[in-house]
Structures are given as structure tokens and as C-alpha cells.
Amino acid sequence: MYDFSKVIEQDIPIISMGEVLTSIKSITQVRHGRPGLRFYLDQSDKRMCFLLYSGTCIAKRTNDSLVLSTIRSPSIFGLQDFFHAKSDMHLLAMSDIEYGMVAVDDFLSYVDDNHLWKNICYMLMLSATRFSEYQKETVGISNYELICNLLLSLSAESFEIRATTTALEYIQERSLLSRSGIMKTLATLKEGGYIVIKKGLLISINSLPKRF
């Protein structure tokens, strides 16, 4: 749900995360996962850090399955809510992935021993930027604006997500809007020639009117 092109310095956080992921292979096993595999960050009373080497996942709120973000490789997930008593998010693989998992305490010790805090700082700065943009795009706006933002977000997703997720499903999973309200808005935008949808899939966005 985040347009990475909005980040001014794209290379720094990506390179920083890549360096950490490459380095930490010495203490974790890189595994392969299939689409649909779920990952929880609380295991055996330990908080876990998820390391995504390749592929795409989505982060979901556990209590209601609301999709909060799309996670693309390279990425490190699990530090953002470390100070919560229990993580309220889990990850769902959307494509074939390569990943590793390591206890947060072990991860932090490794970072400390190998002087990787600057890399982690860049990573968390990117997370803060993502969260700030998420707030702007989803909080305190009209239902129509939210639908438009999510359509734009869908259009920027990977081919795997765009080819397998209907516009209705994508918006419903990422908002608390009613199915009927979403369908009505999509139908009106389609009839007006603002978007092209075939078999429920978003093909293209021609333009989106500012008001509905």
C-alpha cells in the first residue's frame, strides 16, 4: 500500500537492508516458501524477526485480517512493534519467497556485535516514512478518496498481485468499507471510463476525478 517512488533516497535503505540480510545468513537458515504461507512473530514465547530475501508478502492485522502493507524483498520485519507486549501482525506470502527467521534478541545481539546499527537506523527511518504516508492515505479522508488511493496502490503492485486479486478484494482487505459501497464506486468509475476493469481485475486507470 505504499508507492516506493515517493521515497527520495531509495538506494540507501535498500542497500542497508541487503547488507544486513547478507551478513546475518551466518546465524539463520534461508528457506523457501510458497504463496499462502503464514508467518507469526511470536513463537514459543519469543519475538521473531522475519527476513525476506526474495518475493512478496503482505502484513495483516491479526485480530481482523486488515492488510496494512505490502512487504517486498529485501526487507526485515519484526522490529517495528517490538515494544508491544505481543505482536498484533502476521505475514502472508503472496509469491514464492526466500526467507529466514531469527529471534529478535539474537538479531539485536548480532547487529551490535557486527556494528550494523547504522543500517538498522536507515531501515527504521524507511519504516517511519512508510507509516507516515500510510496515515496520510488512509486517515481522515472520505471513503471515495480512500478507494482512489487503494486503486492507485493496486496499480503499483506486482504482476502476481494484480493478476490474482480483484479490485474489490484488494480494497476490502485494506479498509473497513462495505462491500456494497466499494462495488457502487467501482461500477460508477468504470461506467465513466475512469478505470478499466475486466473480470474484477484492475487493468488500467485512465484518470480519477477528485470528487465523486
Backbone as CSV, one residue per row, in Angstrom:
resi,resn,N_x,N_y,N_z,CA_x,CA_y,CA_z,C_x,C_y,C_z
1,MET,0.817,-1.185,0.000,0.000,0.000,0.000,0.857,1.244,0.000
2,TYR,2.023,1.141,-0.504,2.931,2.285,-0.449,3.673,2.417,-1.758
3,ASP,3.648,3.610,-2.332,4.353,3.881,-3.585,5.804,4.213,-3.258
4,PHE,6.705,3.257,-3.504,8.105,3.428,-3.117,8.765,4.571,-3.874
5,SER,8.204,4.981,-5.012,8.796,6.078,-5.775,8.718,7.399,-5.007
6,LYS,7.892,7.447,-3.955,7.789,8.666,-3.156,8.994,8.851,-2.232
7,VAL,9.771,7.809,-2.056,10.962,7.906,-1.218,12.077,8.577,-2.004
8,ILE,12.632,9.662,-1.459,13.653,10.429,-2.175,14.931,9.612,-2.330
9,GLU,15.421,9.049,-1.233,16.659,8.265,-1.254,16.300,6.781,-1.221
10,GLN,16.039,6.213,-2.396,15.618,4.822,-2.440,16.769,3.861,-2.182
11,ASP,17.954,4.186,-2.679,19.059,3.233,-2.659,19.592,2.965,-1.254
12,ILE,19.664,4.005,-0.426,20.303,3.861,0.882,19.625,2.792,1.746
13,PRO,18.290,2.857,1.980,17.685,1.827,2.835,17.716,0.440,2.214
14,ILE,17.589,0.347,0.890,17.621,-0.955,0.231,19.002,-1.587,0.347
15,ILE,20.037,-0.796,0.077,21.408,-1.304,0.211,21.691,-1.691,1.663
16,SER,21.233,-0.862,2.595,21.463,-1.133,4.020,20.812,-2.440,4.446
17,MET,19.564,-2.658,4.023,18.885,-3.900,4.377,19.557,-5.096,3.720
18,GLY,19.971,-4.928,2.463,20.654,-6.010,1.763,21.930,-6.424,2.467
19,GLU,22.663,-5.442,2.987,23.907,-5.741,3.704,23.632,-6.529,4.983
20,VAL,22.578,-6.134,5.700,22.225,-6.854,6.926,21.783,-8.279,6.603
21,LEU,20.934,-8.419,5.587,20.428,-9.745,5.219,21.556,-10.679,4.793
22,THR,22.493,-10.150,4.028,23.627,-10.970,3.586,24.493,-11.373,4.772
23,SER,24.746,-10.433,5.651,25.617,-10.696,6.793,25.009,-11.706,7.758
24,ILE,23.706,-11.580,8.002,23.075,-12.392,9.050,22.787,-13.824,8.605
25,LYS,23.074,-14.136,7.349,22.920,-15.524,6.889,23.774,-16.486,7.710
26,SER,24.790,-15.959,8.358,25.688,-16.811,9.141,25.006,-17.393,10.378
27,ILE,23.883,-16.802,10.819,23.213,-17.321,12.018,21.783,-17.760,11.748
28,THR,21.347,-17.747,10.511,19.984,-18.176,10.202,19.961,-18.977,8.913
29,GLN,18.963,-19.810,8.778,18.823,-20.647,7.592,17.864,-19.986,6.617
30,VAL,18.277,-19.855,5.366,17.403,-19.304,4.330,16.545,-20.437,3.779
31,ARG,15.237,-20.247,3.831,14.295,-21.278,3.410,13.450,-20.777,2.241
32,HIS,12.760,-21.717,1.604,11.856,-21.393,0.506,10.414,-21.569,0.983
33,GLY,9.550,-20.637,0.565,8.141,-20.709,0.935,7.249,-20.490,-0.264
34,ARG,6.042,-21.045,-0.179,5.078,-20.938,-1.266,4.020,-19.886,-0.931
35,PRO,3.296,-19.392,-1.949,2.207,-18.443,-1.687,1.192,-19.032,-0.706
36,GLY,0.708,-18.196,0.194,-0.272,-18.637,1.175,0.322,-19.015,2.516
37,LEU,1.641,-19.115,2.597,2.293,-19.467,3.856,2.216,-18.284,4.822
38,ARG,1.841,-18.567,6.075,1.702,-17.520,7.086,2.870,-17.557,8.071
39,PHE,3.222,-16.375,8.552,4.329,-16.263,9.500,3.895,-15.392,10.679
40,TYR,4.026,-15.945,11.874,3.683,-15.216,13.088,4.961,-14.849,13.833
41,LEU,4.957,-13.678,14.435,6.176,-13.132,15.029,6.342,-13.471,16.501
42,ASP,5.388,-14.203,17.065,5.512,-14.706,18.433,5.583,-16.222,18.368
43,GLN,6.714,-16.790,18.733,6.902,-18.238,18.683,7.598,-18.717,19.946
44,SER,6.915,-19.630,20.657,7.491,-20.204,21.889,7.964,-19.116,22.851
45,ASP,7.089,-18.123,23.059,7.383,-17.013,23.980,8.568,-16.162,23.544
46,LYS,8.925,-16.237,22.273,9.997,-15.405,21.739,9.463,-14.530,20.617
47,ARG,9.923,-13.288,20.595,9.602,-12.404,19.479,10.581,-12.696,18.354
48,MET,10.040,-12.820,17.131,10.850,-13.205,15.992,10.997,-12.058,15.000
49,CYS,12.079,-12.097,14.271,12.352,-11.148,13.197,12.286,-11.921,11.880
50,PHE,11.525,-11.409,10.931,11.330,-12.070,9.642,12.233,-11.413,8.605
51,LEU,13.022,-12.223,7.921,13.982,-11.730,6.935,13.522,-12.171,5.551
52,LEU,13.175,-11.229,4.700,12.668,-11.557,3.364,13.765,-11.317,2.329
53,TYR,14.257,-12.404,1.748,15.352,-12.326,0.779,14.844,-12.172,-0.650
54,SER,13.718,-12.778,-0.968,13.131,-12.613,-2.300,11.633,-12.851,-2.210
55,GLY,10.884,-12.194,-3.116,9.445,-12.380,-3.147,8.677,-11.264,-2.465
56,THR,7.379,-11.506,-2.288,6.462,-10.500,-1.746,5.557,-11.115,-0.689
57,CYS,5.348,-10.370,0.396,4.399,-10.750,1.446,3.486,-9.561,1.726
58,ILE,2.400,-9.822,2.428,1.589,-8.727,2.945,1.551,-8.840,4.463
59,ALA,1.523,-7.687,5.134,1.401,-7.635,6.590,-0.066,-7.444,6.937
60,LYS,-0.595,-8.314,7.805,-2.011,-8.266,8.166,-2.161,-8.106,9.676
61,ARG,-3.174,-7.332,10.060,-3.507,-7.210,11.476,-4.211,-8.490,11.904
62,THR,-3.734,-9.116,12.941,-4.202,-10.456,13.271,-5.658,-10.491,13.712
63,ASN,-6.115,-9.503,14.470,-7.461,-9.593,15.036,-8.571,-9.463,14.007
64,ASP,-8.332,-8.760,12.890,-9.386,-8.605,11.881,-8.899,-8.826,10.453
65,SER,-7.646,-9.244,10.278,-7.051,-9.556,8.965,-6.959,-8.348,8.036
66,LEU,-7.024,-7.137,8.575,-6.853,-5.946,7.748,-5.424,-5.903,7.208
67,VAL,-5.286,-5.735,5.895,-3.963,-5.651,5.287,-3.392,-4.256,5.538
68,LEU,-2.209,-4.205,6.121,-1.584,-2.932,6.474,-0.534,-2.489,5.472
69,SER,0.137,-3.441,4.832,1.216,-3.066,3.928,1.630,-4.243,3.069
70,THR,2.222,-3.923,1.922,2.870,-4.923,1.086,4.362,-4.891,1.391
71,ILE,4.934,-6.048,1.655,6.347,-6.156,2.014,7.089,-6.809,0.860
72,ARG,8.004,-6.074,0.254,8.788,-6.599,-0.868,10.241,-6.797,-0.441
73,SER,10.870,-7.789,-1.050,12.282,-8.040,-0.744,13.157,-6.943,-1.362
74,PRO,14.321,-6.660,-0.763,14.775,-7.176,0.524,14.095,-6.432,1.670
75,SER,13.752,-7.159,2.720,13.049,-6.495,3.815,13.279,-7.243,5.128
76,ILE,13.221,-6.495,6.204,13.340,-7.045,7.552,12.114,-6.594,8.328
77,PHE,11.384,-7.533,8.899,10.117,-7.216,9.555,10.100,-7.829,10.953
78,GLY,9.636,-7.033,11.922,9.526,-7.544,13.278,10.092,-6.626,14.337
79,LEU,10.781,-5.568,13.906,11.327,-4.607,14.865,10.374,-3.448,15.113
80,GLN,9.450,-3.228,14.162,8.615,-2.031,14.208,7.687,-2.006,15.419
81,ASP,7.229,-3.180,15.870,6.329,-3.206,17.030,6.943,-4.000,18.181
82,PHE,8.242,-3.943,18.279,8.978,-4.760,19.254,8.547,-4.484,20.687
83,PHE,8.173,-3.245,20.994,7.853,-2.902,22.376,6.401,-3.194,22.744
84,HIS,5.606,-3.714,21.821,4.286,-4.220,22.183,4.467,-5.519,22.967
85,ALA,3.573,-5.755,23.922,3.667,-6.987,24.708,3.571,-8.215,23.813
86,LYS,2.774,-8.113,22.756,2.609,-9.207,21.807,2.371,-8.597,20.443
87,SER,2.960,-9.183,19.421,2.777,-8.654,18.072,1.332,-8.844,17.636
88,ASP,0.749,-7.807,17.047,-0.629,-7.910,16.561,-0.671,-8.025,15.044
89,MET,0.458,-8.438,14.441,0.522,-8.584,12.987,1.112,-9.936,12.621
90,HIS,0.756,-10.394,11.432,1.414,-11.564,10.866,1.613,-11.331,9.380
91,LEU,2.425,-12.162,8.746,2.751,-12.017,7.334,2.164,-13.167,6.535
92,LEU,1.778,-12.864,5.302,1.244,-13.860,4.380,2.018,-13.768,3.075
93,ALA,2.608,-14.876,2.649,3.365,-14.888,1.392,2.412,-14.767,0.211
94,MET,2.734,-13.853,-0.715,1.921,-13.647,-1.907,2.566,-14.252,-3.147
95,SER,3.798,-14.688,-3.027,4.532,-15.285,-4.142,5.505,-16.304,-3.559
96,ASP,6.218,-16.991,-4.408,7.320,-17.814,-3.917,8.331,-16.893,-3.238
97,ILE,8.804,-17.298,-2.088,9.707,-16.433,-1.333,10.920,-17.213,-0.827
98,GLU,11.972,-16.465,-0.529,13.111,-16.958,0.233,13.155,-16.139,1.513
99,TYR,13.244,-16.815,2.647,13.120,-16.099,3.913,13.933,-16.779,5.011
100,GLY,14.105,-16.059,6.083,14.711,-16.599,7.288,14.001,-16.013,8.493
101,MET,14.097,-16.677,9.632,13.529,-16.154,10.873,14.555,-16.310,11.986
102,VAL,14.667,-15.278,12.794,15.627,-15.293,13.898,14.997,-14.550,15.077
103,ALA,15.271,-15.010,16.280,14.756,-14.330,17.470,15.267,-12.891,17.506
104,VAL,14.393,-11.971,17.890,14.769,-10.554,17.904,15.986,-10.320,18.798
105,ASP,16.035,-10.975,19.949,17.188,-10.796,20.848,18.490,-11.214,20.166
106,ASP,18.452,-12.333,19.435,19.645,-12.791,18.713,19.995,-11.831,17.579
107,PHE,18.946,-11.317,16.923,19.157,-10.367,15.832,19.851,-9.111,16.348
108,LEU,19.352,-8.577,17.465,19.924,-7.347,18.018,21.354,-7.567,18.502
109,SER,21.616,-8.726,19.087,22.982,-9.037,19.526,23.933,-9.107,18.340
110,TYR,23.451,-9.712,17.245,24.281,-9.820,16.049,24.562,-8.437,15.467
111,VAL,23.533,-7.602,15.410,23.700,-6.237,14.898,24.712,-5.474,15.739
112,ASP,24.619,-5.636,17.055,25.540,-4.946,17.962,26.978,-5.434,17.761
113,ASP,27.146,-6.739,17.697,28.493,-7.310,17.558,29.148,-6.959,16.229
114,ASN,28.319,-6.756,15.194,28.850,-6.525,13.848,28.701,-5.078,13.381
115,HIS,28.375,-4.189,14.324,28.344,-2.741,14.048,27.421,-2.407,12.865
116,LEU,26.188,-2.920,12.945,25.228,-2.716,11.857,24.096,-1.761,12.239
117,TRP,24.283,-0.999,13.319,23.206,-0.126,13.774,22.874,0.978,12.773
118,LYS,23.850,1.458,12.039,23.561,2.484,11.033,22.629,1.921,9.972
119,ASN,22.860,0.682,9.558,21.977,0.036,8.594,20.562,-0.086,9.148
120,ILE,20.452,-0.492,10.408,19.139,-0.645,11.031,18.446,0.703,11.153
121,CYS,19.217,1.741,11.434,18.652,3.090,11.523,18.005,3.495,10.208
122,TYR,18.704,3.271,9.086,18.131,3.590,7.777,16.861,2.786,7.531
123,MET,16.874,1.520,7.918,15.710,0.676,7.719,14.501,1.194,8.500
124,LEU,14.723,1.575,9.755,13.628,2.068,10.582,13.165,3.451,10.135
125,MET,14.071,4.249,9.571,13.668,5.541,9.006,12.725,5.327,7.825
126,LEU,13.019,4.312,7.006,12.128,3.992,5.894,10.773,3.520,6.417
127,SER,10.778,2.714,7.476,9.523,2.250,8.066,8.695,3.425,8.577
128,ALA,9.354,4.403,9.193,8.648,5.587,9.685,8.056,6.385,8.530
129,THR,8.802,6.467,7.425,8.303,7.168,6.239,7.088,6.454,5.671
130,ARG,7.164,5.136,5.603,6.039,4.341,5.103,4.805,4.552,5.970
131,PHE,4.991,4.537,7.294,3.863,4.695,8.201,3.243,6.076,8.070
132,SER,4.085,7.104,7.932,3.592,8.464,7.756,2.734,8.573,6.499
133,GLU,3.213,7.963,5.410,2.460,8.012,4.157,1.165,7.212,4.275
134,TYR,1.215,6.085,4.971,0.019,5.272,5.192,-1.043,6.089,5.921
135,GLN,-0.628,6.850,6.934,-1.564,7.686,7.672,-2.205,8.732,6.761
136,LYS,-1.392,9.361,5.917,-1.911,10.388,5.015,-2.927,9.814,4.033
137,GLU,-2.695,8.571,3.593,-3.524,7.985,2.547,-4.775,7.300,3.073
138,THR,-4.857,7.072,4.394,-5.980,6.288,4.909,-6.757,6.944,6.050
139,VAL,-6.188,7.943,6.694,-6.820,8.516,7.884,-7.368,9.909,7.595
140,GLY,-8.608,10.168,8.057,-9.196,11.494,7.937,-9.556,11.904,6.527
141,ILE,-9.832,10.938,5.658,-10.234,11.241,4.287,-11.580,10.580,4.008
142,SER,-12.215,10.986,2.920,-13.520,10.421,2.575,-13.370,8.986,2.080
143,ASN,-14.484,8.256,2.082,-14.468,6.885,1.569,-14.034,6.849,0.110
144,TYR,-14.477,7.829,-0.662,-14.106,7.870,-2.077,-12.603,8.083,-2.240
145,GLU,-12.035,9.002,-1.465,-10.589,9.238,-1.545,-9.809,7.988,-1.158
146,LEU,-10.304,7.268,-0.155,-9.643,6.035,0.267,-9.671,4.996,-0.852
147,ILE,-10.817,4.862,-1.515,-10.928,3.917,-2.629,-9.968,4.301,-3.751
148,CYS,-9.886,5.583,-4.064,-8.963,6.046,-5.116,-7.515,5.746,-4.740
149,ASN,-7.153,6.023,-3.493,-5.782,5.745,-3.053,-5.454,4.264,-3.150
150,LEU,-6.430,3.419,-2.824,-6.198,1.980,-2.884,-6.162,1.476,-4.322
151,LEU,-6.912,2.098,-5.209,-6.813,1.751,-6.632,-5.422,2.096,-7.171
152,LEU,-4.923,3.266,-6.791,-3.575,3.657,-7.214,-2.531,2.714,-6.626
153,SER,-2.760,2.308,-5.380,-1.850,1.361,-4.745,-1.869,0.020,-5.468
154,LEU,-3.056,-0.452,-5.837,-3.177,-1.711,-6.572,-2.457,-1.641,-7.906
155,SER,-2.584,-0.510,-8.595,-1.945,-0.371,-9.908,-0.421,-0.420,-9.812
156,ALA,0.116,-0.136,-8.626,1.571,-0.143,-8.436,2.088,-1.471,-7.887
157,GLU,1.186,-2.418,-7.639,1.588,-3.710,-7.094,2.266,-4.566,-8.157
158,SER,2.847,-5.661,-7.719,3.493,-6.600,-8.639,2.454,-7.267,-9.534
159,PHE,2.922,-7.844,-10.632,2.015,-8.522,-11.559,1.264,-9.652,-10.859
160,GLU,1.952,-10.383,-9.964,1.311,-11.509,-9.279,0.077,-11.055,-8.511
161,ILE,0.195,-9.931,-7.813,-0.934,-9.434,-7.031,-2.017,-8.887,-7.942
162,ARG,-1.645,-8.106,-8.947,-2.645,-7.515,-9.848,-3.397,-8.573,-10.645
163,ALA,-2.733,-9.688,-10.951,-3.348,-10.725,-11.786,-4.201,-11.702,-10.987
164,THR,-4.087,-11.672,-9.675,-4.810,-12.651,-8.864,-5.745,-12.026,-7.831
165,THR,-5.735,-10.712,-7.713,-6.544,-10.034,-6.702,-7.494,-9.054,-7.372
166,THR,-8.795,-9.236,-7.182,-9.750,-8.298,-7.769,-9.654,-6.953,-7.057
167,ALA,-10.109,-5.914,-7.748,-10.091,-4.576,-7.152,-10.940,-4.542,-5.886
168,LEU,-12.097,-5.212,-5.939,-12.970,-5.259,-4.767,-12.272,-5.928,-3.592
169,GLU,-11.672,-7.073,-3.844,-10.977,-7.804,-2.784,-9.825,-6.981,-2.210
170,TYR,-9.060,-6.344,-3.090,-7.906,-5.553,-2.654,-8.347,-4.423,-1.731
171,ILE,-9.397,-3.716,-2.123,-9.873,-2.581,-1.324,-10.493,-3.059,-0.018
172,GLN,-11.300,-4.136,-0.101,-11.933,-4.658,1.112,-10.912,-5.115,2.139
173,GLU,-9.860,-5.764,1.685,-8.849,-6.288,2.604,-8.055,-5.182,3.283
174,ARG,-8.051,-3.990,2.686,-7.227,-2.893,3.190,-8.043,-1.745,3.769
175,SER,-9.321,-1.947,3.948,-10.180,-0.910,4.516,-11.316,-1.576,5.284
176,LEU,-12.071,-0.776,5.981,-13.251,-1.270,6.686,-14.520,-0.836,5.967
177,LEU,-14.403,-0.535,4.675,-15.544,-0.087,3.885,-16.445,-1.260,3.521
178,SER,-17.730,-0.968,3.333,-18.688,-2.018,2.999,-18.496,-2.501,1.566
179,ARG,-18.801,-3.760,1.334,-18.690,-4.352,0.010,-19.572,-3.613,-0.988
180,SER,-20.807,-3.302,-0.574,-21.747,-2.642,-1.487,-21.266,-1.247,-1.865
181,GLY,-20.706,-0.516,-0.899,-20.215,0.826,-1.189,-19.036,0.811,-2.143
182,ILE,-18.133,-0.144,-1.955,-16.983,-0.268,-2.855,-17.447,-0.615,-4.261
183,MET,-18.356,-1.590,-4.366,-18.842,-2.035,-5.678,-19.539,-0.897,-6.420
184,LYS,-20.312,-0.100,-5.695,-21.015,1.026,-6.319,-20.023,2.038,-6.881
185,THR,-18.991,2.357,-6.114,-17.984,3.317,-6.566,-17.215,2.783,-7.767
186,LEU,-16.811,1.519,-7.719,-16.079,0.918,-8.836,-16.926,0.886,-10.098
187,ALA,-18.208,0.549,-9.946,-19.103,0.494,-11.107,-19.252,1.870,-11.743
188,THR,-19.378,2.899,-10.919,-19.523,4.262,-11.440,-18.247,4.718,-12.148
189,LEU,-17.092,4.429,-11.563,-15.822,4.800,-12.195,-15.624,4.051,-13.511
190,LYS,-16.040,2.798,-13.545,-15.916,2.007,-14.772,-16.840,2.546,-15.856
191,GLU,-18.079,2.834,-15.499,-19.044,3.363,-16.466,-18.601,4.717,-17.002
192,GLY,-17.936,5.494,-16.179,-17.466,6.811,-16.607,-16.176,6.771,-17.406
193,GLY,-15.611,5.585,-17.570,-14.375,5.452,-18.336,-13.124,5.861,-17.574
194,TYR,-13.270,6.004,-16.259,-12.116,6.426,-15.460,-11.151,5.265,-15.181
195,ILE,-11.697,4.064,-15.095,-10.876,2.873,-14.877,-11.337,1.770,-15.823
196,VAL,-10.442,0.826,-16.069,-10.779,-0.351,-16.877,-10.658,-1.575,-15.981
197,ILE,-11.778,-2.276,-15.822,-11.815,-3.491,-15.011,-12.387,-4.624,-15.847
198,LYS,-11.718,-5.759,-15.852,-12.196,-6.944,-16.562,-12.149,-8.134,-15.621
199,LYS,-13.291,-8.796,-15.506,-13.430,-9.944,-14.602,-12.991,-9.585,-13.185
200,GLY,-13.272,-8.348,-12.815,-12.961,-7.890,-11.469,-11.554,-7.378,-11.282
201,LEU,-10.670,-7.650,-12.255,-9.271,-7.236,-12.138,-9.065,-5.834,-12.698
202,LEU,-8.275,-5.028,-12.010,-7.966,-3.683,-12.485,-6.953,-3.770,-13.620
203,ILE,-7.357,-3.321,-14.803,-6.472,-3.351,-15.967,-5.686,-2.054,-16.074
204,SER,-6.378,-0.935,-15.908,-5.700,0.359,-16.007,-6.533,1.445,-15.349
205,ILE,-5.867,2.544,-15.027,-6.526,3.748,-14.517,-6.298,4.849,-15.537
206,ASN,-7.375,5.366,-16.095,-7.245,6.461,-17.059,-7.114,7.801,-16.336
207,SER,-7.996,8.037,-15.412,-7.946,9.225,-14.552,-8.965,9.008,-13.447
208,LEU,-8.756,9.674,-12.336,-9.694,9.557,-11.222,-10.172,10.952,-10.845
209,PRO,-11.474,11.205,-10.955,-11.982,12.537,-10.602,-11.734,12.846,-9.131
210,LYS,-11.478,14.111,-8.835,-11.189,14.493,-7.460,-12.409,14.357,-6.567
211,ARG,-13.581,14.521,-7.175,-14.810,14.402,-6.384,-15.713,13.347,-6.994
212,PHE,-16.537,12.772,-6.129,-17.421,11.690,-6.570,-18.853,12.036,-6.193
